[in-house]
Every structure is written in structure tokens, then in C-alpha cells.
């Protein structure tokens, strides 16, 4: 088989998960041609369907727009507890203080954005004013410098925001978990349905084996992780992996699927995403 084109982020959780597979150590796995891209870019590629990638890491929030062309793999992605996006401000504040204000977000097609909008519907009287999209690494400096009133941050920012002198107004994941009891669905692995059921099954098996190999020998993935970690402190990289690579990465399972459907059903009720069909999440 020719190499399958895959795109995922350079973040430690993705490089940790895919290290063994990307470097040919997963037995009988399809060979991969890897592209690194921020999830906002891969979301756009999935929506356009014209980028040529066979497999993509995307946000769960984009699924309602792409599931006709792509199947959700039951493994390889990022769900978890205690790992949600944060709303940050320069000064201590409450949800009411965001009414009519400007908030920077990493994407309007992200799980972080859906969680924020569901939280704001309850906690921000009258809603926020303007939402501006920024690359996630620019958000904390923008809040610090007063360019925006608040920022919605993801990834390792939850470990580093204090370095910018910022305050955590609210934890979107904490709000989600306290109101639903479900884990937080963040990043998904999807593959083109046109690959066929047999190849899709091989992809899922390969992703599952790759993550288990990473768990069995974490040191093997360290060079790949740190090569792409954008000068991240190794301890932060380890924290990042510890939060975002867990039992749901190996298998979504009943609770994982319930979390995904719960998020997208609530978001559809708020008019944020199209409604899902009854079998939209089924794996071939």
C-alpha cells in the first residue's frame, strides 16, 4: 500500500501517540506520510475535503460538518478529565464581568469554543461582545497586553498562564464535568470513508497499538516529542501527555461516545452546530 497522508499537531500528546506508527515500529500498520499542522488548520482541511489527507486530527466540534466524508476512529484522540480550556483575564473577574467584552479564542470550530459558548450562555448575562480568533500561542500575550479583555486558552497554557501574570476566571472543563459527569471531548482522529471498512479497521488497530507501545516504552517517543514541542519544558510536555493521553485514547468506550454525543447535542440545541444523525458516530 502507498503511504497514507496524515496530519496532526506537533503537540506532545499527538507526537507521543503516533511516534511508533510514524516511525514504522507498529507491525502491519499502513505507512504514513506525516504533516504537522495546528488543529484549526486541519479542521479547515476536513471541512473543505480538498487537502488530500487520508487521516486528520480535528476538533470534535467540527464533526457535524464532516461526517459524511470522514469516519470517527474509536481511538487515537484526546478526551479527559481535569483538562479543559480556561478563560483567562488580566485581573480577577467573574462571568458577569465579560458581558459585552472582547474574548480571544483559538478557533470557532473547536471544542474549546463550544464549551465556552455553553458556559457563557449560563454565566455571562447578555453574552460576550466580540469574539476574535487568534493562534493559541498569541492569546495569553494579547490578554496580558490589554489587546483583548479575556482569552480562551488550551493545551499547555493551563500550566503556564501564571507566568504571564494572568488569572483564571473559569475552567470550561470543570463546568462541563460538573454539569454532565462526562469527560471532555477535545481532539478526534478521522479518516476518509472512501478508504473502505477494511483499511479503516487497520487504521484504528494501528493507532491503538501505537499508543500502547508509547505507554510501554515512554522513553522511545521522547526524541520525537521534544523535537516538535516548540521549546517546551520537558516537565510541561510530560504533564501535557499525562492529561491528554489516557484510556479514552486507546478506546473511546461507552463514556467517550456519550461525551461526544452529549457535547454535540447540547451545542446543536444552542444553534452552534448542525444536529447529528443517529448513526453519525458509528465506526464502519
C-alpha positions, 0 to 999 in steps of 0.5 A: 500500500502507498503511504497514507497522508496524515496530519496532526499537531506537533503537540506532545500528546499527538507526537507521543501517540503516533511516534511508533506508527510514524516511525514504522515500529507498529507491525502491519500498520499502513505507512504514513506520510506525516504533516504537522499542522495546528488543529484549526488548520486541519479542521479547515482541511476536513471541512473543505475535503480538498487537502488530500489527507487520508487521516486528520486530527480535528476538533470534535466540534467540527464533526457535524460538518464532516461526517459524511466524508470522514469516519470517527476512529474509536481511538487515537484522540484526546478526551479527559478529565481535569483538562479543559480550556480556561478563560483567562483575564488580566485581573480577577473577574467573574462571568458577569464581568465579560458581558459585552467584552472582547474574548480571544479564542483559538478557533470557532470550530473547536471544542474549546469554543463550544464549551465556552459558548455553553458556559457563557450562555449560563454565566455571562448575562447578555453574552460576550461582545466580540469574539476574535480568533487568534493562534493559541500561542498569541492569546495569553500575550494579547490578554496580558497586553490589554489587546483583548479583555479575556482569552480562551486558552488550551493545551499547555497554557493551563500550566503556564498562564501564571507566568504571564501574570494572568488569572483564571476566571473559569475552567470550561472543563470543570463546568462541563464535568460538573454539569454532565459527569462526562469527560471532555471531548477535545481532539478526534482522529478521522479518516476518509470513508472512501478508504473502505471498512477494511483499511479503516479497521487497520487504521484504528488497530494501528493507532491503538497499538501505537499508543500502547507501545508509547505507554510501554516504552515512554522513553522511545517517543521522547526524541520525537516529542521534544523535537516538535514541542516548540521549546517546551519544558520537558516537565510541561510536555510530560504533564501535557501527555499525562492529561491528554493521553489516557484510556479514552485514547486507546478506546473511546468506550461507552463514556467517550461516545456519550461525551461526544454525543452529549457535547454535540447535542447540547451545542446543536440545541444552542444553534452552534452546530448542525444536529447529528444523525443517529448513526453519525458516530458509528465506526464502519 
